Amino acid sequence: MNLQRNLATALRRLAFSSHPGAWETFRIWKLNNSGQGAIVGGDNIAISCSNGQYVVAEGGGYGGTVNCNRTTAAQWETFGINPWP
């Protein structure tokens, strides 16, 4: 399974309600000094949860667990946006 599918599945599992509460709300951060504006292909993002911690793809995201328990957005907490073909 690829990281995008793993992340999307994990976020759907975390946010399962039709009336999301704080634990089902995420903030997306645009990284790499890419400035203001829309997130586009090639940008890197981090995702934070209501607890103020960041989403992590354990083991690099290759079929592993996705958690929201990191205090900083380092390599395993950073996700690349692939441009659509």
C-alpha positions in Angstrom: 0.0 0.0 0.0 1.2 3.5 -0.7 1.5 6.3 1.8 -1.3 8.4 0.3 -3.8 5.5 0.7 -2.6 4.7 4.2 -2.9 8.3 5.3 -6.3 8.8 3.8 -7.5 5.6 5.4 -6.1 6.5 8.7 -7.6 10.0 8.7 -11.0 8.5 7.8 -10.8 6.1 10.7 -9.8 8.9 13.0 -12.6 11.2 11.7 -15.6 8.8 11.5 -18.4 11.1 12.7 -20.8 13.1 10.6 -20.5 15.8 13.3 -16.8 15.9 13.9 -15.5 16.8 17.4 -12.2 18.2 18.3 -10.5 14.8 18.1 -11.7 14.5 14.5 -10.4 17.9 13.3 -7.0 18.4 11.7 -4.9 21.3 10.6 -2.7 21.1 7.5 0.5 23.1 7.6 2.3 24.1 4.4 6.1 23.6 4.9 9.5 24.3 3.2 9.2 28.1 3.3 6.8 27.7 0.3 5.0 30.8 1.4 1.3 31.7 1.5 -1.3 30.4 -1.0 -2.7 27.2 -2.2 -1.0 23.9 -1.5 0.1 22.5 -4.8 2.1 19.5 -6.2 5.6 19.5 -4.9 4.7 21.2 -1.6 5.3 19.4 1.7 2.8 19.4 4.5 2.4 18.4 8.1 -0.9 17.6 9.7 -1.6 18.5 13.4 -4.5 17.2 15.5 -6.6 18.8 18.2 -4.0 17.6 20.8 -1.4 19.9 19.2 0.7 17.0 18.1 1.6 15.9 14.5 0.5 12.9 12.4 3.3 10.4 11.9 3.6 7.6 9.4 5.3 4.9 11.6 8.1 3.2 9.8 7.9 5.6 6.9 4.3 4.8 5.9 4.9 1.6 4.1 1.8 -0.2 5.4 2.5 0.9 9.0 0.4 2.6 11.6 -0.5 6.3 11.4 -0.6 8.1 14.8 -1.0 11.6 16.0 1.6 11.7 18.8 4.6 13.7 17.8 5.6 17.1 19.2 7.5 18.3 16.1 7.1 17.8 12.3 10.3 16.0 11.3 10.9 13.5 8.5 8.2 10.9 9.5 5.7 13.7 10.1 6.1 15.4 6.7 4.1 14.4 3.7 4.7 15.4 0.1 1.9 16.5 -2.3 2.2 14.7 -5.6 0.9 16.6 -8.6 -1.9 15.0 -10.6 -0.9 13.8 -14.0 
